Amino acid sequence: MGDIDGTSDAARGAQQQQQDSKSATPGLLGRIFGALTPSSGNNTGTTAANPAAAPATHGMINLRRMRVEDVAIPKAEIAAVPANISKEELVDVFRKTGMSRLPVYDGTLDTPIGMAHLKDFALTHGFNGPEEEFDLTRILRPLLFVPPSMPIGVLLTKMQAERRHMALVIDEYGGVDGLVTIEDLIEQVIGEIEDEHDIGEDKTWVKEKSGCYLALAKTPLEEFEAEIGQSLTDHDAVDEEEIDTLGGLVFMLSGRVPARGEVVLHPDGPEFEVIDADARRIKRLRVRVPDRGA
């Protein structure tokens, strides 16, 4: 009986160990279910009721946890065209932006009337087709309008059902507040999607030569300071708490939106030349950092 009992104990121990191993490594369905089900107990509260405490990770739970306002690009960065744009100007916008879809507005962006698709334009007016009077409104597709508080999972389902790839985010007064694409939503689940137009876009500046950089205005200030080995906020003229980007730094130094070609001097030596800007914001800068040793 002793041998039988011993064998039984060993078998039970092996069985328990196998069950523990299975519970420690759940299968695919278990991981998906776990991602969709908020954890309970003494965790950090990463639930839909507390999205601020949730970690910035990708996964299915983001479809319920995140809102449209969390992923939409701001109004100032929307590439859009007026309804009365010429054929040549529209081609130039498609070429410069690399976009295949552009919102079209009447007067201002707060009055959107549709979306221009590059394929529709090419099939109608391209491929050396017959010359005819250009009217952008003839090839417009309808736009999708959504509130900023909509869960991205709901929007993704709506886009799929209506076969839309772009939506404009509308504020409480009916004005345009941002733009979101179906790619933006999917990236919150599976991570960054890169295509041939995304190569190198993770870098917001390039070093032209020693001490000279070409940078986007949205370049994070802390990252650029680490690159040049110099703090740009340790000065009385700069309020560090309000600055996150190079464009914000130049805006604060000048006290306004500087014009294209204008050079803004930093009290500690660096020079910021505005390469591209419009009436509302700075877009690109050339930064010259003097040799601190010299």
Helices and strands as residue ranges (DSSP letters): H 2-24, H 28-36, G 51-53, H 62-65, H 68-71, E 73-74, G 75-77, E 81-82, H 87-97, E 101-105, E 112-117, H 118-125, G 136-139, E 144-146, H 152-162, E 166-170, E 176-181, H 182-190, E 205-209, E 212-216, H 221-228, G 240-242, H 246-254, E 263-265, E 271-277, E 282-288
